[in-house]
Amino acid sequence: MTEDILLPYQKRWIEDESEVKVWEKSRRIGASYVEALASAMDAAKSKEAGGQSSYYLSYSKEMTQQFAQDCAFWARHLNAAASEVEEVVLKDEDKDITVYRVRFDSGFEVWCLPSVPRSLRSKQGRVILDEAAFVDDLSELLKAALALLMWGGCVRILSTHNGDDNPFNELIKEIREGKKSYSLYKTTLDDALAEGLYRRICLVKGREWTPAIEADWREKLIVDYGDAAEEELFCIPVKAGTRYFPTSLLESVEDPTIPILRKVCDASFTFLPKEKRIREFDKWFKKEVRDILLAHTGPVYLGEDFARSGDLTCIFLDELLPNDKQLTFCVIELRNVCFDQQWQTIKMVMENLPNFSGGAFDARGNGQMIAEKAEQEWPGFVHQVMLTQSWYGENFPKLKSRMEDGITTIPGDGFIRDDFRVVGLKAGIPRVLDRTGGPRERRHGDGAIAKVMVTFALLEDEDGGYQPYDYDAVPAENIFRTGVRDPWDD
């Protein structure tokens, strides 16, 4: 029954009953999907027939939820009696953790857990480590997983690459050198296409397939992945530390409906009469921006990364929902816009937000002028941030954690995605390592910085960072009360 559904490389994987299997793979080829089938098949069997529970671990909450849904789908397809996906809240040392479970009438279960070694305490069965190259401590996780082999379990390790000195790549080297007797598979995008991947996509989507259409689809995919294509699609690990945000994580939080409002000025605009510049930006704001802002009445936070020329100013606007989700609902990008109109834009944005609750502004270099004016205009609600390596080291992990928990979003946009891809580790600290784009669309991680800024503003507010203020007026003799000039004015 499943033979007609699986592609040849998926069949080879599922038919291999080795204790430990490792799959070095391209993205989007259905590896996790077929492993969900294997988990459902084993959980549906009785104990006498060799059935067992499965424990799926990955770094992303969205991935664990998707795996549970795939297991439930396969259970229905196999006519196996199983529950729908259940959310289970586990008490942890630091915070409650939501995990997912599918229960089978056999008595076995599929659990989808966070990728920490303690998740496997007192467990017995099969372990799936998905996107193993991106978990925090693969060595310790493997140690915990391999302990389950003592009582008849098995371990499946799947991942794309994340650098040439990543523990996942080191594991693959050890297998190839004969130091580990694990079963090893490698499937690139081209391997998958040769065995019918795009034909199957067309069949499922009801699209026409031809070799030419497949070639165009492949080329577009490579262009979309850009510099990351060799690692993400063709299993060629790049120099370690070049990517802090995995592509799969970015894809899990991307929302293609988020509008990105881009305003570009040519060099002559700066020297137009002041009134004409103001009118043009006022007209653009009322036409493109204002209605979007007015539609969001919950607490809204703003994060800004400033640039005057070369790079661009990027402004993220995030709304905090009652369920504590932090959703980006609009991004504004200003390229080659003079200081006056950058401030005009900021002022119009903040004045038209029904519930502006806080903002963080890039206060380095020229950006300090805009940041200072914003704090003067909205005292108590604005942070002027001097971006330093220690600040990045403290705040990028907080953003990454919220993305992994699935409680925040970013636009589904190639430029924004590239901004996150150039954030990497250097001396153990996440920072922007490179530029992207050509001369007319050069970027320097601007979207990633604006997003971490808006997250900082929101978390500072939650921690009580914005303090209400008041004052008692002190009577003083001055020109406004007596018409006599204050000597301090001289």
N, C-alpha and C positions, 0 to 999 in steps of 0.2 A: 504493500500500500504506500509506504513512504518512498519506495524506489523511484516512483514517478515524480515525486516532489523534490527530491534532493538532486543537486548537481554532482557530477563525478567526484570533485574534490571533497564535497561534504560527505558523500558515501564512504570514501576512503577513511576519513576521520572517524566517523561513527562506528565503522566496522572494526577498527583497531581497538582491541581490548587490553592494551598494555596498562600496567599499573600507573605509569606516569607518561603523559603525552604533552608535547609542547608545540604550539602552532604560531609560527612567525608569519604574520599576515598583513595584507593590505586592509584598509578600511572598507566597510560597506560591502563585504562579500558574503555575509550571512553566516559567519563563524559562530557568533553567540546564539543565533537562531537555531542552528543545528545542535548546539550543545544543550539548548533548552529541550529539544526533542529527546536527546539521550537521557536527560534528567527525568523527564516525564515517563519515559519507557521503564527506567529502573524503579521509579517510585510506584508505578502501577503494578509491578510484579509482587507476588507474595514472597515472604521470607524464604520459603522452601525453593522458590524458583530463582533465588538470587537477588531479590529486590533489596533496595536500600534507599536511604534518604540522600538528598543532595544539598550542598551548602555553597551558594554562589556568592563570591565576594568581588566587589569592585570599588573604585574610589568615588564613584558618582551615585548619588541617591536615585537620579533619573534612570541610570543604567540598571540598578537593582530592580526598580519598579518595572521597567520594560521586560527584563528577564522573567520576572514572575508572571507577567501577562502572556509572554510567549509560552511559558510552561502550561498555563491554563488553556491556551489555544490548542496546544498539542494534545493535552488530556482529552479535550472534546473531540479532536480529530481521531484519536485512538479509541474513542468510546470508553475511556477509563473514567470511573467514578471519582470525581475530585471536586473540591470546593472551588469557588471563585477566589480571586486574589484577596487575601486578608491583610490588613495593616495591623501590626503588633508593636506596641510601645514598650521598649526595654529600658529599665532603669540603669543608667550608667554612672560612673564615678563623677563625671562633670555635668552631663546633661542627659535628658531622655533622648533615646534614639528610635526613630521609626524604621522598622524592618518589614519585609513582606514575606508571606507564607502561602503555599498552596498545599492543602492536605488531600491525601488519597485514601480511598476506602481500604487499601492494603495495610494502612497504619503508618506508611512512610510519608514523608513530607519533603517539599522543596523550600528551603529557607534562602532568602536574599539578604545579605548582611553587609555591614561596613567592612572595609579592608583593613582590619586591625587583628593581630594575632589572637587576642583574647576572645574574638568572635567564635573561635573553634574549640574553646575549652569544653571538655566533656562531650564532644560530638563524635559520631561514628558514621561513616558513609563516604560518599564521593565529594570531592572539593573542586570547584571551578574558580580559578583566579583569572578574571577577565581584565584586559588592559593592564597586565601585570607590570609593565614598564613604568606605569604612572602611579603606583601605590607608594606610600611613604617609606615602607621598610620591607622590601620584597624578601630579603634574607630571613628575617624573623617570621614573616608570613609563611614562607616555604617550610621553615623548620616546624611550625605548628601544623601545617597541612600534611607533611610527610609522616608525621606521627600517627595519622589515621590509617596508614598502610599496614600497621601491625595487626589489625583486626579485619583485614580484607577490603579496605577502602581503596580508592583510586584518586589520582590528582590530575586535573586538566588545566594547563596553563596556556592562555591565549593572549596575544598582544601585538600591536604595531610597535615600532621602535621608538625610543626616546633617548637617543644619544648613543655614541659608540662605547662609552664606559659605564653605561647603565647596567645594573645587576641582571636585567633580562638578557641583554646582549652577551654579558659574561657567561650566563647559563648556556646560551646557544653555542658559544665557543667551546665550552667544556664538553657539550654533547658531541660536537663535530670532532673534537680531539680525542674522543673515546674515554674521557674522564667520568662521564655520566652515561649510564646505559638507559637513557630515556628515549622514547620514540619522538622523532622530530619531523615536523611538516613545515613547508614554506609555500605560501600562495600569494603571488603578486597580483596586481590588477590585471596584467596581461594573461597570467595563468588562468585567472577566473573567467576572463572574457573568452579565452580559447575553449573553455569548457561550458560555455553557454550562459554566463551571467547576464549579459545584456539582453539576450533572447528571452530569458526568463522575466526580466524586468518589463520588457515590452508585452509579454504574454499577460502578466499580472495587471499591467496598466491599460491593456487594450490598445496598444500602439502598434504601428507598422514597424517591422524590422527589416532592415537591409544592411549589407556591409558598410555602405556609405554613411547611413544614419548612425551606426555603431561607432564608426571612426570619428564622426563629428562629436558624438557624446563623450568618447574617450578624450578627445582633444580639449573639449570644454572643461572636463573634470580636472585635467592636468593644469589648465590655465587657472581655474578656481583655487587650486591648492598652491599655485605659485612655487616659491622656493622650497616649500615643504613637500612637494610632490614625490621626490625620490624616497624620502623616509616614509611618508604616509601611504603611498600607493605602491612603491616598488621595493619595500623592505630593505632599503639601504640606510643604515643608521648614520646620522650626521654627528658632527662633533658635539660632545656632551655639553649640556648647560645652555643650549641655544633656544630652548622653549620651556617656559614656565607653565603656560596654559595649554594643555593638550587639545588637539583639534576636536576630539570626541567630546571633551568638556564644553568647548565653545559651541559646538553644534547642539548640545543638549539644552543650552540656555538661550539660543538664538530665537528671535521672534521677527520674521520677515515683514510683519505689519507695522513695526515701529517706524514712523516717518523720520527721515533725515533731511533737514532743511539746510541746504547749502547756498551760501551767498558769496559770490566771488566778485571782486572789483579789479579793474585794470589800474595801471599806474597813474593814469590821468585823473581818476576819481578823487584822489586825495586833494587835488588843487582846484576842484570845482568850488563855486561859492558855497558858503556854509549852509544857507537856506536850501539850496538845491540838494545837498547831501542829506540834510535832515529829512526833506520831503521824500526822497527816494527810499530811505530806510523805513520811514513811517508807512509809506505805501506798501512796501514789501512785508513789513511786520503785520499789518492789518489783513493783508491778503493771505499770507502763508502761515502765520504763527499764532495770532491772537486766539482764534477759535479753539485751537488745540489746547492752549493753556486754560482757557475758561471752562473747558469740559472736565477738568480734573480738580475736584473739590476736596480731596483728602490731603493729608500733609504732604507737601512737595519739597524735595531737596534738590539743590543745584550743585554741580561740580564743574569747574572750569579749568582747562589747560590753555594758557595764553601763548600766542605768537603774533608777531606783527607782519613779518615777511618770511618767505621761504617755507616754513611749516604753516600750520593753521591753528586758529583758536577753536577748541572743541568744547561744547557745553552739553552735559548730560542732565536731563531732568527726570527724576525718579519719584514715583508716588508710593507712599507707605500704605498698604491696604490693611484692613482690620485683622486679616490672618497673618500679619507680620511679613507678608511678601513685599519685596522691594522691586517694583516693576518700572523699568525705563519706558516712558511713553513718548519721548521726543528727544532728538539730538539736533543741535544747531551747530553748523560749522561755518566759520568766517575765514576766508582766505584773502590776504592782501587788503584787509579792511583797516582804515586809519583809526587812530585812537578814539577820536570823537565819536565815530559811529559804532565802535565796539562798546563804548560806554553807553551810548544811546540804546543799543540793543539790550545790554544787560538791564538797564533801567526799565525799558518797556516790558521785558520778560518778568522782572520781579514785581512790577506794579500791576501786572495783569494776572498774577497767580492768585486764585481765591484764598489759598491757605499756604503761603510760603512759610516754611518751617526752619530752614537753615541752608547755608551754602558754604562751600569751601573754594577759595580762589588761589590760583597760582600767583605767588607774590615774589617770584624771582625776577630779577632784571626789570624790563619794561612792564611786566605784568603787575608789578607792585602798585603802579598808579591806579589801575582798574580795581585791584583788590582793596586798596585804601579807600577809594571813593565809595565802593560798595559797603564797607564797614561803617563809614561815616553816615551813609544813607540809612542803613539798617543795623544800628549798633545792637550787639547782643545776639545777632542772628548770623553773622558772617565770620568765618575763620580765614585769616591770611596765612597761607601755608608756604613756608620756605622748604621746597622739596629737597630732601637730602637722602643719602643712601640709607641712613638709619630709619628715616620716615618710611621709605619704600619697604624696608625690611620688616617694619611693624605692620604696615597696612595692606600690602599686596596679599599676604596670607589670609587676612580677614575677608577680602573680596573673594579669593579663591574658595575659601570655606563656604561662603554663601552660595557661590555658583555650584559647588559640589552638592550642597543640600537642596538645590533646586528652588531657592527662594528669591532669586533675582534673575534678571534678563538683560540681554544686550541685543542690538539690532542684528538682523540677518543680512549683513552687508559685507561685501568683500574687503572694502577698505578698513572698516572697523575690525574685521577678523584679523587682517594683517597687522593692525596696531597691537593686538594681543599676542600675535605670533612672535613679535620681536622682543617680547619680555622674556628674559632668560636669567639664569643664575650666574653671578660672578662673585667669587669669594663667598659663596653661600647666600648672597643677597639678591632677590629678584629686582631687576632694573631693565630699562629699555636699552638694548644692546646695538640696535641697528636702525637704519632708515629704510623706508620703502617708497615706491612710486618714482615716476620720472620728474623732470624739472618742473612741470606744471602742476603736478599733483604729489609733491614730496610730502612725506609724513614722518613723524618721529614718535610713534606710539601714542599719538595725541588722544585717540579714543580710549585707550586703556588707562591713561593717566586721568582723564576726565571721569571715567567710571570709578576709579579708586578714590578720587576726590569726593564724588557724591556719596559714596559708601562711607567715607570718613565723616562727612557732615551728618549723615543719618545716625551713625553709631555714637558720635559725640553727643547728639541730641538725646538719644536713648540713655546715655550714661549721665545725663544731667549737665552736659557741657555748656548749654545755653542757660544762663542765669537771668531770671527776671530782674529788671532794674527799676529804680525809682529815685527821686531826689527831693530834698527840701530846699526851696529857694532861699537864698541869703539876700536880704535887702541890701542894695548898693545904690549909691548915687551915681547915675550915669546919664548919658544923653537921651536914652529912651524913656527915662522916668521924669527927668527934670528939664531936658532941653539944654543942659550944660555938658560940655564935652568932658569925658573922663580923662584925667591926665595920663592914664595908662595907654591911651590911644596915640599919644604923641611919640 
